[in-house]
């Protein structure tokens, strides 16, 4: 391909396409990312760009944006109210104690499983 470009375009006009094609062919021959052939990486990239993608966390836009803001404000207020009623306030020391107790319980279960 490089020789055909050299004969058709000459050296001055064909140097850039020749270098691109030569570099691509060298990559296909010798470059092995993650110990896999480069052609498999090209195939995976092509499939990624051509196939449909699944967006799980896609936001849905509603017509009434004010309604959304009011709902979020009321839900935040409800969460705060519920936390204050139930007495669930996690300070730094309380959170640290909870994490420590979970670690201790997990270690005791592992020891029981080993015995």
N, C-alpha and C positions, 0 to 999 in steps of 0.2 A: 504494500500500500504506500509506504514511504517512497519507494522508487517511482511509482506511478505519479505521485504528487510532484516529485522532483522533475520528472520529464514534462508534465503538463504545465506546472507553474514556474519552474526554474528554482534556483537556490534562494534568491532574495525574496520572492513572493511566497515561496512554499516552506520557508524555514519554521514558521510558527506551527502550521498544521502538521508538518513532519515531526517536530519535537513532541507535540501532543500525542500523536499516534504512536510514536516510538516509546514514550513514557508509559502510556496505557498498556502497550503490549509487554513492556518489561515488568510492569506491576502484575499483569496476569500470569507472567511466567514465574517470577521469583518472590513476590511479596506474599507472605502467609500470616495474616493477623490472627492471633489466638490459635496458631497452628492449624488453620483451615485455609483452603484455597480462596484466593481473592474473588473468584467468580461466584462463590457461594455468598460472599458479602454483597456483591452487586445484586444478586438475585433477591436477597432479603431486603435490600434497600428499595428495589423496584416494587416488590410486593407491598412494602410499607406505604409507599406513595400512591399505589394504585387501588388498594383495598379500602373498604369502608372502615371507619374507626368507631369504636364504642365509647361514648362520653358518659360516664356514670354520674359525675358530679356537675352536670350541666344545669345552670340556673334557668328557671322558667320565668319569662317576663309576663307580668299581668298588666291588664289595661289600666287599672287604678293604682298608681304608685303610692298615693296618700294612704290608701287602705293597707298596703304592705307596711308602711312606716308605723301606722297606728297599731297594727298587729304585733310588730316586733317590739314596740315600746311596751305594750300591755303584757306581752309574754315575758319580757325582761323584768317588769314590775312583779309579775306573778311568781317568777323564780326567786326573786329576792324575798318576797313575802313568805313563800314556802320555806326557804332556808332559815329565815329568822324565827318562824313558828316552830320548826322542828329542832332548832338549836344547833344546826350543823354549821359551825364556823371552823374552818381549818386554818389555824395559824401555822407558822413555820414549824414550831415544836410539835404540834399535834400531827401534822403531816409526816414529820420525821418519825414520830412514835408509831404511826400507822404503818409506814414503810418497814420499820424495823420488826414490828410484830409479824408482818407478812413474810419477811425473810426468815424469821425464826420458825414460823409454822412450816414453811417450805422445807427448811433443813430437817426438821423433826420428821416430816413425811418421808424424806429421802432416806433417813437412817432406818425408819421402820421397814421400808421396802428392801433395804440391803440385808436386814436380819432375817 
